Amino acid sequence: MGKIKISWMVFLTGGVLGILFASLISLGNPPNMGVCGICFIRDIAGALGLHHTEKLSYIRPEILGFILGAFIIGVFTKEFKVIGGSSPIIRFTISFFVAMGALVFLGCPIRMLGRLAGGDWTALAGLLGFIVGIWVGALFLKGGFTLGKAQEVSKINGFIIPIVALCLFILLLAKPSFIVLTPKGHAPIVISIIAGLLIGIFAQRSRLCFAGGIRDIILMKDFHLFSGILGFFLFCLLGNLLLGQFKPGVSPGVHTNYIASFLGMLLVGWGSVLIGGCPFRQTILAGYGNTDSGISFLGMIAGVAVAHNFMIAGSAAGVLSNGIIAMIIGIGVFFIIGFTNKVKI
């Protein structure tokens, strides 16, 4: 029998994330992009010169806070355990296409639901694709898909991603000439890093995962992680209503190519199930010792850079054929990976 009940810690984590999502928009982050696991990684890649869209170049403190918050609380609770070695190249490849899919849609699962909570009905196509992708991924899991078992590795491996996050924060404060920092479209640094740290701490404790919440319903009728999705949407919606940010229609900066949105988020949902967590969850895991998730984080950085350098990413003007072709290739790659890493389906 499935467990249809609310997990209050996960619900609270989603609520905190929802409130901060809406609040960060009012404080300067882009419309319906208070928090986005992929768009913010894209901005960091731009700041480092990995793509050349200057207006999308900024070292986002929220992402650094996710990592450092998870690291700090993981060490404090003695849950900082360094493991890895579970098909790193395949994880990198899957994460690469997950990031490209999210940028074709224009947002990770957090931003997808945040757009809906802001009245952007165009995100429904992405939500449908996300659910279908998770369902397909669940079929592969039921058929025996596995990337192998992670094992303990040298502790220094687990410190690399947090150290990188700390170095990036120093660069953000120092503002050297070789870093590209767009002057607009972001909340104050202090508020953003505090918000990121809070989210990282809560997410590490609750294990919130947007793909996992739907996956567990499909596989086990378990609504534990879905509590966080529910909490996020309700509090984000409430925050947007109170701040006057709920505006039904099409959000600024998004497109209405529903096929591209569906395919992009299908890859995000499918890939997230195969690697064991959505982009947000992978970032949190990378913060407290999971080197496989660290590889996934690097794969997402590579994916966002390629998406912009090869004009795959969507924009307000729409999605080029490059984006559709990339999504079809990604689907093919996921099928190959799925069928070559399982017992049966």
C-alpha positions, 0 to 999 in steps of 0.5 A: 500500500502506498504512503499518501501523507505529508512529510512536514520537513520536506514540505517546509523545505519546499515552502522556504524555497517557494518563499525565497523564489518569489522574494528574490524576484522582487529583490532583483532576480529576473521575472519568474526566475527567483531560483533556477538550478540550470539558468544560474549555472548557465550564468556562472558559465558565462561569467567564466567565459564558457559562452559569450552571451554577456547579459547571461553572465554572472556568478550566481551566489544562490548556487554557491550557497546551495553547495556551501550550505549542504557542505556546512550542514553535512559536516555538522551532522556528520553526513559528509561522506565521500562516495563516487565511481558510479559510471562517471562518464555516463553521468556526465553525458546524461547531465550534459543533455539534461542541461541542454534540455532545460535551456531549450525549455528555459528553466529547470524543474524549480523554474518550471513550477515557479513560472506556473506559480507566477501565472505563466501557462506556457510552462504546462508543456514543460510540466507534461514533458517532465512527467512523461520523461520521469515515467519513461525513466521509471520504466527503465528503473523497473526494467533493471537500469543501473549505473552501478554502486558508488563506493567510498573514495579518498576524502579530498574528492568531496572537498573539490566542489565546495572549494570551487564554490568558495573560490567563485564567491571570492571572485564575485566579491573581487570582480577581477577583469577576466570575470564577466558580471552583468550589472542587472538582473540579480538580487543583492549579493548578501541576500542571495548568498544567505538565501542559497545557504538556507536552501542548501541547509534545508535541502540537505536535511530533507533530501528534496528532489523535484524529479524524485517526488514524481518518480516515487509516486509512479514507482511506489505510490509514495508522496514523501518527496512530493510534499516538497513540490506541493510546499514549493508551489503553494508558497511560491504562488502565495508569495507572488500574489502578495508581491503583485508578481502573479501575472497570467499569460506569457512570462517575459523572456520565454517562448511559446514553442510547446513541442520544444518545451515538451521535449526539453523537459522530457529529457530533464525528467528522464535524465534526472531519474537515470542519474538519481536526482534533478539538477537541484538535487545533484547540486546539493549532493555535490556539496556534501561528498557525492563525487558522482553528483560533482561529475553531474554538476560539471556535465551541466556546466558543459551542457549549458555552455554548448547550448549557448555556443551552438544556439541550442538554447531557447529564447524569447524569440523561440527555439531554432532547429538546432534545439529540436535536433539536439533534443532528438539526439539526446533522446537517442542517447538516453535510449542507448544508455538505458538499454545498455545499462540494464538487465531487462525492460 
